[in-house]
Every structure is written in C-alpha cells, then in structure tokens.
Amino acid sequence: MKLRFAIALLGCLAFIGVALFFTRPSPAAPQSVRFAGVANGVVGAVPPVFATLTANNAASIQRWLVAGTNAAVFTITNQQTCAIWLFPLGRICTAEATPMRDETPLLNAPDFSGIRLSPGQVAEIQVAALPHHAPWRLQLYYHRDSCSDSFLNNLKMLPESLRAQATGKPVQMQMHTIESELIDP
C-alpha cells in the first residue's frame, strides 16, 4: 500500500515537473486599438487623480476642461488568451519637428487600476483630447493578467509569487504597448 502511494506521488510530481518544463504561457498576440470618433468626454475617477500628480497634468486637465471636454473614442478587442489590464494613462504622440508626447487619462477607467478586458472582450476607451495641429496617435499600455491564465502558468509563477510574498516586493509584470493609426487633427 505504501509502495503504491509512493509510486503515485512520484508519478504526479514527475508529471507536474514535465508540464512546468515543457509548457509555456501562450505568447502575446498582437493588439490593436482603432479610432472610433470624438465624443463629449465624461470626467470619471482617473482625471481628478491624474491632475494632482504634477503641475503639468493639472494644466493639461484645466486646458481640456476649458476646451470643452472633447474625448477621442477608441475601440479595442482583447486578442489575448488571458485577461489584460489597460494602464489608466495613455500617451498622445505627434511626429512634428518638436514631437508631443503628452500623457492623457483614460476617462472611462473605473479607477487607477485601469480597465480589465477578458479574452475576446470589446471595449470603448475614451481619452482626453487636447487640441493640437499635427497628425497624432494614441499609445496605450497593458499587461497580461497572469491570474487568469492556465493552471500550469499559475504553477510556473508560484516561485516568483512566493518570493514576492517573502520579500514584500510585487511580482513584476511585463508591459506591452499598443499604438493607434495616425489621426488627422
């Protein structure tokens, strides 16, 4: 009886070891974000916090409020096999002689954690659109939610998670960038 139990236990451990060694988390699929138009932006939870971070952010939000709270609306579909978290700030980039790379808040993010998208989920993202005179694009940032990946991926992350708990340092997530096409002003 003890011998069977030991053999079964050893077999399970060998299976888990082989599975951890040979399985890799699914690679990040290309993400895209598409410009859908302009709307009257709604001041959600992120813009007031964003305005308190720096004097430049406060000035940007003030200019946006004075300009009429226009929002650029984008559509994004999560192409990943796991959930993703969109960072609550984007970046508006131009290709002028003096390029603009201004941060802008995601107006419809429920909080500063950002926006969570399940696999295949489609969402509209609103960003504060400040007036400018050159074609521009939006850069968004996201990380894959490893908690929603497969059981085997969670097993692979176990040592890193235990190390994070022991040291009090968070698990480092890899950030990915998504860029929209150029948009005429």
Phi, psi and omega in degrees: 000314179294325180295317178297318179297316180297319178294317179297317179297315178297320177297318178296315179297320178295318179299314180296318179298315179295318180297318179293325182287318187266341181267140177238148174299147181301138183293154179292125177279155178298135177254151175221154176229135185240137177291129182248346179141195182238144179217173173280115185290149177253130179281108179266209184282334188279316184305318179297322178290316178305318182294335181275351186287316179215164177294323178297319178297318179298318179294320179298314180295321178297316177298321180295317179296318180293324182284354175111015177053043175290141178237137170272129183255131180234151176248135178226140175241129178287111180269000184278166176272000178224171177291155174234156174245120174278130177297144186286359178236141173245183179224130175264123185238136174241166179247035179288176176301319171251095187294145176264134177222062185272136174285147178218141181281151170281111188294329184259014174290132183292333178198185185283002172284340180101203183242126179265131177239125175287163178304130179081352182289139177254137179219151171262132180246131176250131175237148177295125182252108176273146179294138174208169191248011182229158173303146184220166175222158178256134171251128174243157180235143178214162169227150180284136179276098184294340179295335182262001177287188183291163176302320181294323177294322177297322176296321179294329181275354183304311180300319179294320178295318179295319177298320179296319179294321182290322183267345182079008178259139181290157174292132181282127178257142178277126179271142177239151181250140173237136178237140175278173173286167177293140182239130177285143181294000000 
